Amino acid sequence: NKYGQLGLGHNNRLVERPERVGELAALGEKAVKVACGVHHSLVLCLSGRVYAFGYGECLGIGEVSMDARSTPVLLEALNE
C-alpha cells in the first residue's frame, strides 16, 4: 500500500486485514469487480462508474496528476 493502491485514504505499508474503501461507501457505490496491480487498483461499481487509486503514472487514464492517490479517483474517460 506504499502508493495508496488499496484506496483506504492512507499509504501505510502494512495492512493486516481487509478493510472497506470508505469513500466508495460514502458515495453510495458498491463494487462489483476489482482489478489490482502492483502499484494501483481499479474498481468497477454497480453504477457503471470506474474508480482508481494508487500510483498516478500507472493510472494514466483520465487523471491529470501523476501523484499517488490513496482515495478513489473517478476515471472520467471511462465514464462518458
HELIX and SHEET records of a PDB file:
HELIX    1   1 GLY A   22  ALA A   26  1                                   5    
HELIX    2   2 GLY A   56  LEU A   59  1                                   4    
HELIX    3   3 GLU A   76  LEU A   78  5                                   3    
SHEET    1   A 4 ALA A  31  CYS A  36  0                                        
SHEET    2   A 4 HIS A  40  CYS A  45 -1                                        
SHEET    3   A 4 VAL A  50  GLY A  54 -1                                        
SHEET    4   A 4 ARG A  69  LEU A  74 -1                                        
END                                                                             
